[in-house]
Amino acid sequence: MKDNAKIGIALGVGLLTGGIAGFLLNSDKGRKFRKDTNKKLKKLEEEARETFKAQSANFNENFTKVMNEAKSSFDAIMARVNGSVDKVQDELEDAAEGVEKDFKKGASKAKAVIENNVKSSK
């Protein structure tokens, strides 16, 4: 394509664009078109805001639900762990009491044997 043809096309596009801009800015139909377009854009904006609010509320509700379920699961796990710890602690205390009782019993027998040996050696 020659340079003159390119210039002609650019000039034509510029004139067309200028004509449309002039129509939109100066004619009654252009003003009505802008007014109608503005109303539609505002309506779309409001719908977008409402949709966003609804989606945001839905997200918050779902997030809260998931967090509550996670907390409930965590609390249930902690209750089981605490129950197991308490059970093991009780078993260890019982075992320690049994060892202490057996130790005292053995110490008493050893003392009696020593006392017998001391009396018999005199």
C-alpha positions as a Python dict, from the first residue, in 0.01 Angstrom:
ca = {
    (1, 'M'): (0, 0, 0),
    (2, 'K'): (134, 342, -87),
    (3, 'D'): (189, 617, 163),
    (4, 'N'): (-89, 829, 9),
    (5, 'A'): (-336, 544, 57),
    (6, 'K'): (-232, 506, 422),
    (7, 'I'): (-271, 877, 476),
    (8, 'G'): (-612, 868, 313),
    (9, 'I'): (-731, 581, 534),
    (10, 'A'): (-597, 752, 847),
    (11, 'L'): (-769, 1075, 745),
    (12, 'G'): (-1096, 888, 685),
    (13, 'V'): (-1079, 713, 1023),
    (14, 'G'): (-999, 1046, 1189),
    (15, 'L'): (-1292, 1217, 1020),
    (16, 'L'): (-1526, 932, 1114),
    (17, 'T'): (-1408, 941, 1475),
    (18, 'G'): (-1441, 1317, 1485),
    (19, 'G'): (-1790, 1295, 1338),
    (20, 'I'): (-1899, 1043, 1599),
    (21, 'A'): (-1748, 1255, 1877),
    (22, 'G'): (-1921, 1565, 1742),
    (23, 'F'): (-2251, 1377, 1721),
    (24, 'L'): (-2216, 1256, 2081),
    (25, 'L'): (-2118, 1597, 2212),
    (26, 'N'): (-2341, 1837, 2021),
    (27, 'S'): (-2661, 1677, 1892),
    (28, 'D'): (-2981, 1611, 2087),
    (29, 'K'): (-2960, 1244, 1990),
    (30, 'G'): (-2597, 1234, 2106),
    (31, 'R'): (-2689, 1389, 2441),
    (32, 'K'): (-2976, 1142, 2478),
    (33, 'F'): (-2740, 857, 2384),
    (34, 'R'): (-2485, 972, 2647),
    (35, 'K'): (-2761, 1010, 2908),
    (36, 'D'): (-2901, 662, 2832),
    (37, 'T'): (-2552, 513, 2831),
    (38, 'N'): (-2476, 679, 3166),
    (39, 'K'): (-2798, 537, 3315),
    (40, 'K'): (-2712, 189, 3188),
    (41, 'L'): (-2357, 214, 3321),
    (42, 'K'): (-2483, 327, 3662),
    (43, 'K'): (-2732, 39, 3664),
    (44, 'L'): (-2455, -206, 3574),
    (45, 'E'): (-2235, -56, 3844),
    (46, 'E'): (-2511, -98, 4104),
    (47, 'E'): (-2574, -457, 3994),
    (48, 'A'): (-2202, -528, 4017),
    (49, 'R'): (-2192, -380, 4368),
    (50, 'E'): (-2492, -586, 4478),
    (51, 'T'): (-2342, -901, 4329),
    (52, 'F'): (-2013, -828, 4502),
    (53, 'K'): (-2189, -771, 4836),
    (54, 'A'): (-2383, -1095, 4798),
    (55, 'Q'): (-2071, -1290, 4703),
    (56, 'S'): (-1879, -1129, 4987),
    (57, 'A'): (-2150, -1222, 5237),
    (58, 'N'): (-2161, -1574, 5096),
    (59, 'F'): (-1782, -1602, 5125),
    (60, 'N'): (-1789, -1473, 5485),
    (61, 'E'): (-2065, -1717, 5576),
    (62, 'N'): (-1879, -2011, 5422),
    (63, 'F'): (-1551, -1904, 5577),
    (64, 'T'): (-1713, -1878, 5921),
    (65, 'K'): (-1874, -2219, 5875),
    (66, 'V'): (-1542, -2379, 5776),
    (67, 'M'): (-1363, -2213, 6068),
    (68, 'N'): (-1629, -2332, 6313),
    (69, 'E'): (-1604, -2686, 6179),
    (70, 'A'): (-1225, -2674, 6205),
    (71, 'K'): (-1249, -2545, 6563),
    (72, 'S'): (-1496, -2820, 6653),
    (73, 'S'): (-1266, -3083, 6504),
    (74, 'F'): (-968, -2937, 6685),
    (75, 'D'): (-1161, -2928, 7015),
    (76, 'A'): (-1267, -3292, 6968),
    (77, 'I'): (-908, -3398, 6899),
    (78, 'M'): (-781, -3204, 7201),
    (79, 'A'): (-1047, -3365, 7422),
    (80, 'R'): (-933, -3710, 7306),
    (81, 'V'): (-568, -3621, 7360),
    (82, 'N'): (-639, -3481, 7706),
    (83, 'G'): (-840, -3792, 7793),
    (84, 'S'): (-551, -4013, 7683),
    (85, 'V'): (-302, -3803, 7880),
    (86, 'D'): (-521, -3823, 8191),
    (87, 'K'): (-552, -4200, 8152),
    (88, 'V'): (-177, -4247, 8114),
    (89, 'Q'): (-114, -4016, 8410),
    (90, 'D'): (-353, -4220, 8628),
    (91, 'E'): (-186, -4544, 8520),
    (92, 'L'): (159, -4402, 8600),
    (93, 'E'): (43, -4283, 8942),
    (94, 'D'): (-105, -4628, 9015),
    (95, 'A'): (218, -4794, 8904),
    (96, 'A'): (426, -4556, 9119),
    (97, 'E'): (207, -4632, 9422),
    (98, 'G'): (248, -5005, 9360),
    (99, 'V'): (626, -4971, 9331),
    (100, 'E'): (638, -4765, 9651),
    (101, 'K'): (422, -5021, 9835),
    (102, 'D'): (639, -5311, 9710),
    (103, 'F'): (956, -5118, 9804),
    (104, 'K'): (831, -5056, 10160),
    (105, 'K'): (728, -5420, 10193),
    (106, 'G'): (1073, -5532, 10073),
    (107, 'A'): (1246, -5284, 10303),
    (108, 'S'): (1045, -5414, 10600),
    (109, 'K'): (1144, -5775, 10518),
    (110, 'A'): (1509, -5675, 10477),
    (111, 'K'): (1501, -5492, 10812),
    (112, 'A'): (1347, -5794, 10981),
    (113, 'V'): (1612, -6025, 10832),
    (114, 'I'): (1891, -5790, 10940),
    (115, 'E'): (1750, -5761, 11291),
    (116, 'N'): (1723, -6143, 11313),
    (117, 'N'): (2082, -6181, 11194),
    (118, 'V'): (2200, -5920, 11449),
    (119, 'K'): (2014, -6096, 11737),
    (120, 'S'): (2140, -6437, 11636),
    (121, 'S'): (2500, -6318, 11605),
    (122, 'K'): (2504, -6188, 11966),
}
